[in-house]
Amino acid sequence: MKKIIFISIGFTTLFLGIWGMFLPILPTTPFLLLSAFLFSKSSDELYYKLINHPKLGPYIIDFQKNKCIPLRVKIISVATLWTTILLSIIFALKNQPIWQILLLIIAIGVSIHILSFKTKK
C-alpha cells in the first residue's frame, strides 16, 4: 500500500514539475526532486527512468550534485515570472488590490528563492 501511495504522489509531483517548466509560479526542480525521492522509495524502475530521462534527468542530477542553477535558467525563470505576474495584475486583476499585492508578494518570494541558489558556471 505504501508503494502505491508513493508512486501516486510521485506521478503527481512529476506532473507538477513538468507544468513548472511552462508555468512560472510552479517550481520545476523541487517537484522533480520529490518525484525522484518518492520513486526511489517505491520503484527502482520508475526512479531510473526519471533520472535517465533526457529532459528531466539533468534537472535532478545536476541539482543533487551541485545545488546550483544555470544563469540562463535563472534569467528565463525570473523574466517569465515577472512578465506573467505583471500581465495578470494589469489585465486580469484590475481593481483587485488584494490579489495584486498577493501576486507581487509571490513574485518577490519566488524570485528570492530562485536567486538564492548558486549560479552554475
Biopython code that builds the backbone (N, CA, C, O; Angstrom):
import numpy as np
from Bio.PDB.StructureBuilder import StructureBuilder

atoms = [
    (1, "MET", "N", (0.824, -1.204, 0.000)),
    (1, "MET", "CA", (0.000, 0.000, 0.000)),
    (1, "MET", "C", (0.867, 1.267, 0.000)),
    (1, "MET", "O", (0.563, 2.240, -0.690)),
    (2, "LYS", "N", (1.959, 1.237, 0.792)),
    (2, "LYS", "CA", (2.868, 2.373, 0.867)),
    (2, "LYS", "C", (3.478, 2.673, -0.506)),
    (2, "LYS", "O", (3.623, 3.835, -0.887)),
    (3, "LYS", "N", (3.834, 1.619, -1.242)),
    (3, "LYS", "CA", (4.417, 1.809, -2.570)),
    (3, "LYS", "C", (3.433, 2.491, -3.502)),
    (3, "LYS", "O", (3.810, 3.390, -4.253)),
    (4, "ILE", "N", (2.188, 2.078, -3.461)),
    (4, "ILE", "CA", (1.166, 2.663, -4.327)),
    (4, "ILE", "C", (0.981, 4.147, -4.020)),
    (4, "ILE", "O", (0.848, 4.966, -4.929)),
    (5, "ILE", "N", (0.973, 4.484, -2.735)),
    (5, "ILE", "CA", (0.818, 5.889, -2.337)),
    (5, "ILE", "C", (2.020, 6.705, -2.813)),
    (5, "ILE", "O", (1.851, 7.790, -3.371)),
    (6, "PHE", "N", (3.235, 6.186, -2.595)),
    (6, "PHE", "CA", (4.441, 6.897, -3.030)),
    (6, "PHE", "C", (4.474, 7.071, -4.547)),
    (6, "PHE", "O", (4.843, 8.133, -5.050)),
    (7, "ILE", "N", (4.087, 6.026, -5.268)),
    (7, "ILE", "CA", (4.069, 6.122, -6.733)),
    (7, "ILE", "C", (3.031, 7.146, -7.187)),
    (7, "ILE", "O", (3.295, 7.940, -8.091)),
    (8, "SER", "N", (1.859, 7.131, -6.566)),
    (8, "SER", "CA", (0.801, 8.086, -6.926)),
    (8, "SER", "C", (1.241, 9.525, -6.665)),
    (8, "SER", "O", (1.065, 10.397, -7.516)),
    (9, "ILE", "N", (1.809, 9.768, -5.497)),
    (9, "ILE", "CA", (2.289, 11.110, -5.183)),
    (9, "ILE", "C", (3.469, 11.465, -6.085)),
    (9, "ILE", "O", (3.619, 12.616, -6.496)),
    (10, "GLY", "N", (4.305, 10.473, -6.389)),
    (10, "GLY", "CA", (5.443, 10.694, -7.285)),
    (10, "GLY", "C", (4.994, 11.154, -8.664)),
    (10, "GLY", "O", (5.573, 12.081, -9.231)),
    (11, "PHE", "N", (3.963, 10.510, -9.205)),
    (11, "PHE", "CA", (3.453, 10.933, -10.516)),
    (11, "PHE", "C", (2.797, 12.310, -10.439)),
    (11, "PHE", "O", (2.903, 13.107, -11.372)),
    (12, "THR", "N", (2.122, 12.586, -9.328)),
    (12, "THR", "CA", (1.509, 13.909, -9.156)),
    (12, "THR", "C", (2.574, 14.996, -9.136)),
    (12, "THR", "O", (2.437, 16.014, -9.813)),
    (13, "THR", "N", (3.635, 14.783, -8.361)),
    (13, "THR", "CA", (4.690, 15.791, -8.296)),
    (13, "THR", "C", (5.474, 15.862, -9.609)),
    (13, "THR", "O", (5.970, 16.925, -9.982)),
    (14, "LEU", "N", (5.580, 14.745, -10.296)),
    (14, "LEU", "CA", (6.226, 14.756, -11.615)),
    (14, "LEU", "C", (5.414, 15.621, -12.585)),
    (14, "LEU", "O", (5.973, 16.439, -13.315)),
    (15, "PHE", "N", (4.106, 15.432, -12.582)),
    (15, "PHE", "CA", (3.212, 16.224, -13.425)),
    (15, "PHE", "C", (3.338, 17.714, -13.092)),
    (15, "PHE", "O", (3.405, 18.551, -13.993)),
    (16, "LEU", "N", (3.370, 18.043, -11.795)),
    (16, "LEU", "CA", (3.522, 19.446, -11.383)),
    (16, "LEU", "C", (4.884, 19.997, -11.800)),
    (16, "LEU", "O", (4.995, 21.157, -12.197)),
    (17, "GLY", "N", (5.918, 19.163, -11.709)),
    (17, "GLY", "CA", (7.251, 19.589, -12.135)),
    (17, "GLY", "C", (7.312, 19.884, -13.621)),
    (17, "GLY", "O", (7.953, 20.844, -14.048)),
    (18, "ILE", "N", (6.645, 19.055, -14.405)),
    (18, "ILE", "CA", (6.602, 19.293, -15.858)),
    (18, "ILE", "C", (5.824, 20.566, -16.145)),
    (18, "ILE", "O", (6.225, 21.365, -16.990)),
    (19, "TRP", "N", (4.726, 20.755, -15.453)),
    (19, "TRP", "CA", (3.969, 22.001, -15.615)),
    (19, "TRP", "C", (4.829, 23.199, -15.229)),
    (19, "TRP", "O", (4.736, 24.264, -15.840)),
    (20, "GLY", "N", (5.671, 23.015, -14.204)),
    (20, "GLY", "CA", (6.535, 24.094, -13.748)),
    (20, "GLY", "C", (7.532, 24.557, -14.799)),
    (20, "GLY", "O", (8.069, 25.661, -14.701)),
    (21, "MET", "N", (7.782, 23.734, -15.792)),
    (21, "MET", "CA", (8.671, 24.137, -16.883)),
    (21, "MET", "C", (8.011, 25.228, -17.731)),
    (21, "MET", "O", (8.692, 26.000, -18.406)),
    (22, "PHE", "N", (6.687, 25.279, -17.688)),
    (22, "PHE", "CA", (5.936, 26.204, -18.534)),
    (22, "PHE", "C", (5.196, 27.289, -17.744)),
    (22, "PHE", "O", (4.881, 28.348, -18.286)),
    (23, "LEU", "N", (4.925, 27.026, -16.480)),
    (23, "LEU", "CA", (4.216, 27.993, -15.635)),
    (23, "LEU", "C", (5.187, 28.566, -14.611)),
    (23, "LEU", "O", (5.723, 27.824, -13.787)),
    (24, "PRO", "N", (5.420, 29.861, -14.649)),
    (24, "PRO", "CA", (6.474, 30.437, -13.819)),
    (24, "PRO", "C", (6.246, 30.363, -12.313)),
    (24, "PRO", "O", (7.208, 30.452, -11.550)),
    (25, "ILE", "N", (5.026, 30.205, -11.869)),
    (25, "ILE", "CA", (4.780, 30.170, -10.431)),
    (25, "ILE", "C", (5.077, 28.789, -9.852)),
    (25, "ILE", "O", (5.407, 28.673, -8.672)),
    (26, "LEU", "N", (4.965, 27.755, -10.657)),
    (26, "LEU", "CA", (5.278, 26.405, -10.186)),
    (26, "LEU", "C", (6.769, 26.128, -10.359)),
    (26, "LEU", "O", (7.307, 26.276, -11.456)),
    (27, "PRO", "N", (7.432, 25.728, -9.285)),
    (27, "PRO", "CA", (8.851, 25.407, -9.424)),
    (27, "PRO", "C", (9.042, 24.015, -10.021)),
    (27, "PRO", "O", (8.316, 23.085, -9.669)),
    (28, "THR", "N", (9.995, 23.868, -10.904)),
    (28, "THR", "CA", (10.241, 22.586, -11.556)),
    (28, "THR", "C", (11.095, 21.668, -10.696)),
    (28, "THR", "O", (10.690, 20.550, -10.380)),
    (29, "THR", "N", (12.251, 22.132, -10.327)),
    (29, "THR", "CA", (13.230, 21.267, -9.670)),
    (29, "THR", "C", (12.736, 20.659, -8.357)),
    (29, "THR", "O", (12.922, 19.459, -8.159)),
    (30, "PRO", "N", (12.111, 21.424, -7.443)),
    (30, "PRO", "CA", (11.659, 20.785, -6.201)),
    (30, "PRO", "C", (10.660, 19.648, -6.437)),
    (30, "PRO", "O", (10.713, 18.622, -5.759)),
    (31, "PHE", "N", (9.757, 19.833, -7.394)),
    (31, "PHE", "CA", (8.797, 18.765, -7.687)),
    (31, "PHE", "C", (9.489, 17.553, -8.294)),
    (31, "PHE", "O", (9.150, 16.417, -7.963)),
    (32, "LEU", "N", (10.452, 17.780, -9.175)),
    (32, "LEU", "CA", (11.191, 16.656, -9.761)),
    (32, "LEU", "C", (12.037, 15.952, -8.713)),
    (32, "LEU", "O", (12.149, 14.727, -8.731)),
    (33, "LEU", "N", (12.629, 16.705, -7.806)),
    (33, "LEU", "CA", (13.402, 16.090, -6.724)),
    (33, "LEU", "C", (12.510, 15.247, -5.820)),
    (33, "LEU", "O", (12.892, 14.155, -5.399)),
    (34, "LEU", "N", (11.321, 15.761, -5.526)),
    (34, "LEU", "CA", (10.382, 14.992, -4.707)),
    (34, "LEU", "C", (9.935, 13.733, -5.442)),
    (34, "LEU", "O", (9.825, 12.669, -4.833)),
    (35, "SER", "N", (9.679, 13.841, -6.733)),
    (35, "SER", "CA", (9.318, 12.668, -7.532)),
    (35, "SER", "C", (10.430, 11.624, -7.482)),
    (35, "SER", "O", (10.170, 10.436, -7.290)),
    (36, "ALA", "N", (11.658, 12.074, -7.656)),
    (36, "ALA", "CA", (12.792, 11.149, -7.625)),
    (36, "ALA", "C", (12.886, 10.459, -6.269)),
    (36, "ALA", "O", (13.114, 9.251, -6.199)),
    (37, "PHE", "N", (12.711, 11.217, -5.198)),
    (37, "PHE", "CA", (12.754, 10.632, -3.860)),
    (37, "PHE", "C", (11.653, 9.577, -3.684)),
    (37, "PHE", "O", (11.909, 8.464, -3.224)),
    (38, "LEU", "N", (10.433, 9.950, -4.058)),
    (38, "LEU", "CA", (9.306, 9.029, -3.893)),
    (38, "LEU", "C", (9.470, 7.775, -4.742)),
    (38, "LEU", "O", (9.169, 6.672, -4.288)),
    (39, "PHE", "N", (9.946, 7.939, -5.973)),
    (39, "PHE", "CA", (10.172, 6.777, -6.828)),
    (39, "PHE", "C", (11.309, 5.919, -6.290)),
    (39, "PHE", "O", (11.262, 4.694, -6.398)),
    (40, "SER", "N", (12.331, 6.547, -5.711)),
    (40, "SER", "CA", (13.453, 5.765, -5.172)),
    (40, "SER", "C", (13.015, 4.900, -3.995)),
    (40, "SER", "O", (13.615, 3.859, -3.728)),
    (41, "LYS", "N", (11.979, 5.328, -3.296)),
    (41, "LYS", "CA", (11.471, 4.561, -2.152)),
    (41, "LYS", "C", (10.403, 3.541, -2.541)),
    (41, "LYS", "O", (10.016, 2.699, -1.729)),
    (42, "SER", "N", (9.924, 3.620, -3.798)),
    (42, "SER", "CA", (8.807, 2.747, -4.169)),
    (42, "SER", "C", (9.040, 1.920, -5.422)),
    (42, "SER", "O", (8.494, 0.823, -5.541)),
    (43, "SER", "N", (9.836, 2.419, -6.359)),
    (43, "SER", "CA", (10.025, 1.703, -7.620)),
    (43, "SER", "C", (11.364, 2.075, -8.250)),
    (43, "SER", "O", (11.540, 3.174, -8.776)),
    (44, "ASP", "N", (12.301, 1.134, -8.185)),
    (44, "ASP", "CA", (13.608, 1.383, -8.807)),
    (44, "ASP", "C", (13.460, 1.676, -10.295)),
    (44, "ASP", "O", (14.164, 2.525, -10.843)),
    (45, "GLU", "N", (12.539, 0.969, -10.942)),
    (45, "GLU", "CA", (12.338, 1.152, -12.384)),
    (45, "GLU", "C", (11.912, 2.588, -12.706)),
    (45, "GLU", "O", (12.464, 3.210, -13.613)),
    (46, "LEU", "N", (10.930, 3.114, -11.964)),
    (46, "LEU", "CA", (10.472, 4.490, -12.210)),
    (46, "LEU", "C", (11.558, 5.506, -11.866)),
    (46, "LEU", "O", (11.721, 6.507, -12.564)),
    (47, "TYR", "N", (12.296, 5.247, -10.794)),
    (47, "TYR", "CA", (13.379, 6.148, -10.406)),
    (47, "TYR", "C", (14.435, 6.236, -11.512)),
    (47, "TYR", "O", (14.842, 7.330, -11.903)),
    (48, "TYR", "N", (14.873, 5.084, -12.009)),
    (48, "TYR", "CA", (15.904, 5.085, -13.052)),
    (48, "TYR", "C", (15.394, 5.671, -14.363)),
    (48, "TYR", "O", (16.146, 6.318, -15.091)),
    (49, "LYS", "N", (14.117, 5.445, -14.663)),
    (49, "LYS", "CA", (13.549, 6.077, -15.862)),
    (49, "LYS", "C", (13.560, 7.601, -15.721)),
    (49, "LYS", "O", (13.864, 8.318, -16.675)),
    (50, "LEU", "N", (13.231, 8.080, -14.537)),
    (50, "LEU", "CA", (13.177, 9.526, -14.321)),
    (50, "LEU", "C", (14.566, 10.152, -14.387)),
    (50, "LEU", "O", (14.761, 11.145, -15.088)),
    (51, "ILE", "N", (15.530, 9.586, -13.668)),
    (51, "ILE", "CA", (16.852, 10.229, -13.669)),
    (51, "ILE", "C", (17.603, 10.031, -14.984)),
    (51, "ILE", "O", (18.563, 10.749, -15.263)),
    (52, "ASN", "N", (17.175, 9.070, -15.785)),
    (52, "ASN", "CA", (17.799, 8.869, -17.089)),
    (52, "ASN", "C", (17.027, 9.517, -18.232)),
    (52, "ASN", "O", (17.424, 9.408, -19.392)),
    (53, "HIS", "N", (15.932, 10.186, -17.910)),
    (53, "HIS", "CA", (15.151, 10.874, -18.933)),
    (53, "HIS", "C", (16.000, 12.013, -19.503)),
    (53, "HIS", "O", (16.625, 12.751, -18.742)),
    (54, "PRO", "N", (16.031, 12.168, -20.844)),
    (54, "PRO", "CA", (16.920, 13.171, -21.442)),
    (54, "PRO", "C", (16.597, 14.625, -21.065)),
    (54, "PRO", "O", (17.500, 15.461, -21.044)),
    (55, "LYS", "N", (15.356, 14.935, -20.772)),
    (55, "LYS", "CA", (14.991, 16.322, -20.424)),
    (55, "LYS", "C", (14.881, 16.530, -18.911)),
    (55, "LYS", "O", (15.313, 17.560, -18.394)),
    (56, "LEU", "N", (14.311, 15.565, -18.207)),
    (56, "LEU", "CA", (14.048, 15.731, -16.778)),
    (56, "LEU", "C", (15.212, 15.293, -15.904)),
    (56, "LEU", "O", (15.467, 15.900, -14.864)),
    (57, "GLY", "N", (15.909, 14.262, -16.307)),
    (57, "GLY", "CA", (17.013, 13.724, -15.513)),
    (57, "GLY", "C", (18.085, 14.738, -15.182)),
    (57, "GLY", "O", (18.524, 14.801, -14.034)),
    (58, "PRO", "N", (18.528, 15.544, -16.153)),
    (58, "PRO", "CA", (19.573, 16.522, -15.839)),
    (58, "PRO", "C", (19.190, 17.526, -14.750)),
    (58, "PRO", "O", (20.049, 17.943, -13.973)),
    (59, "TYR", "N", (17.907, 17.924, -14.680)),
    (59, "TYR", "CA", (17.466, 18.815, -13.603)),
    (59, "TYR", "C", (17.790, 18.187, -12.249)),
    (59, "TYR", "O", (18.347, 18.830, -11.359)),
    (60, "ILE", "N", (17.428, 16.922, -12.123)),
    (60, "ILE", "CA", (17.568, 16.220, -10.848)),
    (60, "ILE", "C", (19.036, 15.981, -10.517)),
    (60, "ILE", "O", (19.504, 16.336, -9.435)),
    (61, "ILE", "N", (19.746, 15.388, -11.441)),
    (61, "ILE", "CA", (21.139, 15.021, -11.197)),
    (61, "ILE", "C", (21.996, 16.255, -10.950)),
    (61, "ILE", "O", (22.801, 16.280, -10.018)),
    (62, "ASP", "N", (21.827, 17.271, -11.774)),
    (62, "ASP", "CA", (22.629, 18.479, -11.632)),
    (62, "ASP", "C", (22.365, 19.159, -10.293)),
    (62, "ASP", "O", (23.296, 19.582, -9.608)),
    (63, "PHE", "N", (21.104, 19.258, -9.930)),
    (63, "PHE", "CA", (20.794, 19.937, -8.679)),
    (63, "PHE", "C", (21.265, 19.121, -7.482)),
    (63, "PHE", "O", (21.764, 19.691, -6.512)),
    (64, "GLN", "N", (21.118, 17.793, -7.530)),
    (64, "GLN", "CA", (21.585, 16.951, -6.429)),
    (64, "GLN", "C", (23.094, 17.074, -6.248)),
    (64, "GLN", "O", (23.584, 17.098, -5.120)),
    (65, "LYS", "N", (23.818, 17.151, -7.334)),
    (65, "LYS", "CA", (25.279, 17.215, -7.254)),
    (65, "LYS", "C", (25.780, 18.607, -6.897)),
    (65, "LYS", "O", (26.648, 18.746, -6.035)),
    (66, "ASN", "N", (25.251, 19.628, -7.539)),
    (66, "ASN", "CA", (25.845, 20.964, -7.454)),
    (66, "ASN", "C", (25.072, 21.984, -6.632)),
    (66, "ASN", "O", (25.642, 22.996, -6.223)),
    (67, "LYS", "N", (23.793, 21.746, -6.380)),
    (67, "LYS", "CA", (22.943, 22.705, -5.666)),
    (67, "LYS", "C", (23.025, 24.099, -6.289)),
    (67, "LYS", "O", (23.107, 25.103, -5.581)),
    (68, "CYS", "N", (23.001, 24.145, -7.631)),
    (68, "CYS", "CA", (23.076, 25.432, -8.312)),
    (68, "CYS", "C", (22.182, 25.419, -9.561)),
    (68, "CYS", "O", (21.751, 24.368, -10.034)),
    (69, "ILE", "N", (21.922, 26.632, -10.073)),
    (69, "ILE", "CA", (21.053, 26.811, -11.235)),
    (69, "ILE", "C", (21.839, 27.564, -12.300)),
    (69, "ILE", "O", (22.502, 28.554, -11.990)),
    (70, "PRO", "N", (21.776, 27.112, -13.550)),
    (70, "PRO", "CA", (22.479, 27.847, -14.615)),
    (70, "PRO", "C", (21.939, 29.275, -14.752)),
    (70, "PRO", "O", (20.751, 29.525, -14.546)),
    (71, "LEU", "N", (22.834, 30.206, -15.104)),
    (71, "LEU", "CA", (22.458, 31.616, -15.244)),
    (71, "LEU", "C", (21.316, 31.798, -16.233)),
    (71, "LEU", "O", (20.391, 32.568, -15.976)),
    (72, "ARG", "N", (21.371, 31.098, -17.358)),
    (72, "ARG", "CA", (20.316, 31.204, -18.377)),
    (72, "ARG", "C", (18.953, 30.826, -17.798)),
    (72, "ARG", "O", (17.954, 31.490, -18.075)),
    (73, "VAL", "N", (18.912, 29.762, -16.996)),
    (73, "VAL", "CA", (17.657, 29.307, -16.389)),
    (73, "VAL", "C", (17.159, 30.333, -15.382)),
    (73, "VAL", "O", (15.960, 30.601, -15.302)),
    (74, "LYS", "N", (18.079, 30.906, -14.613)),
    (74, "LYS", "CA", (17.681, 31.952, -13.665)),
    (74, "LYS", "C", (17.052, 33.142, -14.392)),
    (74, "LYS", "O", (15.991, 33.627, -13.999)),
    (75, "ILE", "N", (17.706, 33.601, -15.442)),
    (75, "ILE", "CA", (17.212, 34.766, -16.188)),
    (75, "ILE", "C", (15.842, 34.484, -16.801)),
    (75, "ILE", "O", (14.919, 35.288, -16.672)),
    (76, "ILE", "N", (15.720, 33.341, -17.465)),
    (76, "ILE", "CA", (14.441, 32.996, -18.100)),
    (76, "ILE", "C", (13.347, 32.841, -17.050)),
    (76, "ILE", "O", (12.229, 33.321, -17.240)),
    (77, "SER", "N", (13.665, 32.174, -15.943)),
    (77, "SER", "CA", (12.664, 31.938, -14.895)),
    (77, "SER", "C", (12.159, 33.245, -14.295)),
    (77, "SER", "O", (10.952, 33.463, -14.193)),
    (78, "VAL", "N", (13.077, 34.102, -13.905)),
    (78, "VAL", "CA", (12.678, 35.358, -13.266)),
    (78, "VAL", "C", (11.961, 36.280, -14.268)),
    (78, "VAL", "O", (10.968, 36.919, -13.918)),
    (79, "ALA", "N", (12.454, 36.347, -15.491)),
    (79, "ALA", "CA", (11.809, 37.188, -16.507)),
    (79, "ALA", "C", (10.399, 36.692, -16.834)),
    (79, "ALA", "O", (9.466, 37.486, -16.950)),
    (80, "THR", "N", (10.255, 35.392, -16.978)),
    (80, "THR", "CA", (8.932, 34.819, -17.271)),
    (80, "THR", "C", (7.986, 35.027, -16.092)),
    (80, "THR", "O", (6.818, 35.371, -16.273)),
    (81, "LEU", "N", (8.494, 34.817, -14.907)),
    (81, "LEU", "CA", (7.696, 35.021, -13.702)),
    (81, "LEU", "C", (7.146, 36.445, -13.645)),
    (81, "LEU", "O", (5.943, 36.647, -13.480)),
    (82, "TRP", "N", (8.033, 37.425, -13.782)),
    (82, "TRP", "CA", (7.601, 38.811, -13.659)),
    (82, "TRP", "C", (6.713, 39.256, -14.819)),
    (82, "TRP", "O", (5.787, 40.043, -14.622)),
    (83, "THR", "N", (6.984, 38.764, -16.015)),
    (83, "THR", "CA", (6.120, 39.093, -17.156)),
    (83, "THR", "C", (4.709, 38.578, -16.909)),
    (83, "THR", "O", (3.732, 39.302, -17.099)),
    (84, "THR", "N", (4.612, 37.346, -16.493)),
    (84, "THR", "CA", (3.298, 36.735, -16.247)),
    (84, "THR", "C", (2.567, 37.430, -15.105)),
    (84, "THR", "O", (1.376, 37.725, -15.209)),
    (85, "ILE", "N", (3.274, 37.686, -14.032)),
    (85, "ILE", "CA", (2.652, 38.337, -12.877)),
    (85, "ILE", "C", (2.165, 39.745, -13.242)),
    (85, "ILE", "O", (1.036, 40.118, -12.923)),
    (86, "LEU", "N", (3.012, 40.514, -13.904)),
    (86, "LEU", "CA", (2.619, 41.885, -14.258)),
    (86, "LEU", "C", (1.461, 41.924, -15.248)),
    (86, "LEU", "O", (0.570, 42.765, -15.135)),
    (87, "LEU", "N", (1.475, 41.015, -16.213)),
    (87, "LEU", "CA", (0.340, 40.949, -17.145)),
    (87, "LEU", "C", (-0.948, 40.569, -16.415)),
    (87, "LEU", "O", (-2.015, 41.103, -16.716)),
    (88, "SER", "N", (-0.849, 39.654, -15.466)),
    (88, "SER", "CA", (-2.027, 39.266, -14.679)),
    (88, "SER", "C", (-2.548, 40.442, -13.864)),
    (88, "SER", "O", (-3.754, 40.672, -13.788)),
    (89, "ILE", "N", (-1.635, 41.175, -13.264)),
    (89, "ILE", "CA", (-2.040, 42.330, -12.451)),
    (89, "ILE", "C", (-2.689, 43.404, -13.314)),
    (89, "ILE", "O", (-3.699, 43.993, -12.930)),
    (90, "ILE", "N", (-2.111, 43.651, -14.467)),
    (90, "ILE", "CA", (-2.604, 44.728, -15.334)),
    (90, "ILE", "C", (-3.928, 44.369, -16.000)),
    (90, "ILE", "O", (-4.853, 45.181, -16.020)),
    (91, "PHE", "N", (-4.024, 43.154, -16.545)),
    (91, "PHE", "CA", (-5.198, 42.818, -17.359)),
    (91, "PHE", "C", (-6.255, 41.978, -16.643)),
    (91, "PHE", "O", (-7.448, 42.188, -16.863)),
    (92, "ALA", "N", (-5.858, 41.054, -15.812)),
    (92, "ALA", "CA", (-6.838, 40.147, -15.220)),
    (92, "ALA", "C", (-7.331, 40.607, -13.856)),
    (92, "ALA", "O", (-8.441, 40.268, -13.446)),
    (93, "LEU", "N", (-6.517, 41.369, -13.161)),
    (93, "LEU", "CA", (-6.884, 41.721, -11.793)),
    (93, "LEU", "C", (-7.041, 43.224, -11.581)),
    (93, "LEU", "O", (-6.660, 43.754, -10.538)),
    (94, "LYS", "N", (-7.598, 43.895, -12.564)),
    (94, "LYS", "CA", (-7.849, 45.330, -12.418)),
    (94, "LYS", "C", (-8.762, 45.555, -11.221)),
    (94, "LYS", "O", (-9.720, 44.812, -11.002)),
    (95, "ASN", "N", (-8.452, 46.581, -10.462)),
    (95, "ASN", "CA", (-9.278, 46.978, -9.316)),
    (95, "ASN", "C", (-9.439, 45.875, -8.271)),
    (95, "ASN", "O", (-10.459, 45.810, -7.586)),
    (96, "GLN", "N", (-8.448, 45.022, -8.153)),
    (96, "GLN", "CA", (-8.460, 43.981, -7.123)),
    (96, "GLN", "C", (-7.120, 44.033, -6.367)),
    (96, "GLN", "O", (-6.285, 43.139, -6.503)),
    (97, "PRO", "N", (-6.934, 45.090, -5.574)),
    (97, "PRO", "CA", (-5.625, 45.325, -4.962)),
    (97, "PRO", "C", (-5.132, 44.189, -4.060)),
    (97, "PRO", "O", (-3.926, 43.953, -3.985)),
    (98, "ILE", "N", (-6.017, 43.498, -3.389)),
    (98, "ILE", "CA", (-5.572, 42.399, -2.515)),
    (98, "ILE", "C", (-4.886, 41.313, -3.341)),
    (98, "ILE", "O", (-3.822, 40.823, -2.962)),
    (99, "TRP", "N", (-5.488, 40.937, -4.461)),
    (99, "TRP", "CA", (-4.890, 39.908, -5.329)),
    (99, "TRP", "C", (-3.617, 40.414, -6.001)),
    (99, "TRP", "O", (-2.665, 39.659, -6.195)),
    (100, "GLN", "N", (-3.610, 41.690, -6.351)),
    (100, "GLN", "CA", (-2.408, 42.274, -6.954)),
    (100, "GLN", "C", (-1.237, 42.237, -5.969)),
    (100, "GLN", "O", (-0.117, 41.880, -6.333)),
    (101, "ILE", "N", (-1.509, 42.608, -4.734)),
    (101, "ILE", "CA", (-0.471, 42.589, -3.701)),
    (101, "ILE", "C", (-0.008, 41.157, -3.440)),
    (101, "ILE", "O", (1.189, 40.900, -3.307)),
    (102, "LEU", "N", (-0.951, 40.240, -3.370)),
    (102, "LEU", "CA", (-0.602, 38.828, -3.156)),
    (102, "LEU", "C", (0.305, 38.312, -4.271)),
    (102, "LEU", "O", (1.301, 37.640, -4.001)),
    (103, "LEU", "N", (-0.034, 38.622, -5.513)),
    (103, "LEU", "CA", (0.805, 38.189, -6.634)),
    (103, "LEU", "C", (2.192, 38.816, -6.579)),
    (103, "LEU", "O", (3.183, 38.154, -6.889)),
    (104, "LEU", "N", (2.272, 40.069, -6.193)),
    (104, "LEU", "CA", (3.583, 40.720, -6.059)),
    (104, "LEU", "C", (4.418, 40.056, -4.962)),
    (104, "LEU", "O", (5.621, 39.858, -5.127)),
    (105, "ILE", "N", (3.782, 39.720, -3.860)),
    (105, "ILE", "CA", (4.495, 39.040, -2.772)),
    (105, "ILE", "C", (4.995, 37.674, -3.240)),
    (105, "ILE", "O", (6.129, 37.291, -2.949)),
    (106, "ILE", "N", (4.150, 36.944, -3.964)),
    (106, "ILE", "CA", (4.558, 35.639, -4.503)),
    (106, "ILE", "C", (5.736, 35.804, -5.463)),
    (106, "ILE", "O", (6.705, 35.048, -5.398)),
    (107, "ALA", "N", (5.650, 36.789, -6.347)),
    (107, "ALA", "CA", (6.719, 37.012, -7.323)),
    (107, "ALA", "C", (8.032, 37.360, -6.625)),
    (107, "ALA", "O", (9.095, 36.882, -7.021)),
    (108, "ILE", "N", (7.958, 38.176, -5.607)),
    (108, "ILE", "CA", (9.165, 38.536, -4.862)),
    (108, "ILE", "C", (9.741, 37.301, -4.172)),
    (108, "ILE", "O", (10.947, 37.057, -4.227)),
    (109, "GLY", "N", (8.879, 36.530, -3.527)),
    (109, "GLY", "CA", (9.335, 35.327, -2.832)),
    (109, "GLY", "C", (9.964, 34.310, -3.763)),
    (109, "GLY", "O", (11.021, 33.759, -3.457)),
    (110, "VAL", "N", (9.325, 34.054, -4.902)),
    (110, "VAL", "CA", (9.855, 33.089, -5.863)),
    (110, "VAL", "C", (11.163, 33.605, -6.462)),
    (110, "VAL", "O", (12.102, 32.835, -6.663)),
    (111, "SER", "N", (11.223, 34.894, -6.743)),
    (111, "SER", "CA", (12.462, 35.476, -7.281)),
    (111, "SER", "C", (13.615, 35.325, -6.289)),
    (111, "SER", "O", (14.722, 34.942, -6.667)),
    (112, "ILE", "N", (13.351, 35.625, -5.031)),
    (112, "ILE", "CA", (14.382, 35.481, -3.996)),
    (112, "ILE", "C", (14.825, 34.015, -3.914)),
    (112, "ILE", "O", (16.016, 33.721, -3.815)),
    (113, "HIS", "N", (13.861, 33.115, -3.956)),
    (113, "HIS", "CA", (14.180, 31.674, -3.887)),
    (113, "HIS", "C", (15.080, 31.262, -5.056)),
    (113, "HIS", "O", (16.102, 30.607, -4.851)),
    (114, "ILE", "N", (14.709, 31.639, -6.259)),
    (114, "ILE", "CA", (15.495, 31.279, -7.446)),
    (114, "ILE", "C", (16.892, 31.888, -7.364)),
    (114, "ILE", "O", (17.889, 31.212, -7.617)),
    (115, "LEU", "N", (16.955, 33.152, -7.015)),
    (115, "LEU", "CA", (18.245, 33.853, -6.994)),
    (115, "LEU", "C", (19.122, 33.466, -5.806)),
    (115, "LEU", "O", (20.316, 33.765, -5.795)),
    (116, "SER", "N", (18.535, 32.798, -4.801)),
    (116, "SER", "CA", (19.314, 32.405, -3.617)),
    (116, "SER", "C", (20.257, 31.233, -3.905)),
    (116, "SER", "O", (21.221, 31.022, -3.170)),
    (117, "PHE", "N", (19.988, 30.479, -4.958)),
    (117, "PHE", "CA", (20.863, 29.359, -5.294)),
    (117, "PHE", "C", (22.103, 29.869, -6.018)),
    (117, "PHE", "O", (22.071, 30.883, -6.716)),
    (118, "LYS", "N", (23.192, 29.137, -5.831)),
    (118, "LYS", "CA", (24.422, 29.482, -6.542)),
    (118, "LYS", "C", (24.157, 29.408, -8.043)),
    (118, "LYS", "O", (23.300, 28.655, -8.505)),
    (119, "THR", "N", (24.910, 30.206, -8.787)),
    (119, "THR", "CA", (24.798, 30.191, -10.240)),
    (119, "THR", "C", (25.804, 29.194, -10.792)),
    (119, "THR", "O", (26.986, 29.236, -10.451)),
    (120, "LYS", "N", (25.329, 28.301, -11.641)),
    (120, "LYS", "CA", (26.201, 27.310, -12.254)),
    (120, "LYS", "C", (27.074, 27.992, -13.290)),
    (120, "LYS", "O", (26.591, 28.767, -14.116)),
    (121, "LYS", "N", (28.354, 27.698, -13.240)),
    (121, "LYS", "CA", (29.295, 28.325, -14.168)),
    (121, "LYS", "C", (29.575, 27.428, -15.336)),
    (121, "LYS", "O", (30.348, 27.792, -16.222)),
]
sb = StructureBuilder()
sb.init_structure("model")
sb.init_model(0)
sb.init_chain("A")
sb.init_seg("    ")
for serial, (resi, resn, name, xyz) in enumerate(atoms, 1):
    if name == "N":
        sb.init_residue(resn, " ", resi, " ")
    sb.init_atom(name, np.array(xyz, "f"), 0.0, 1.0, " ", f" {name:<3s}", serial, name[0])
structure = sb.get_structure()
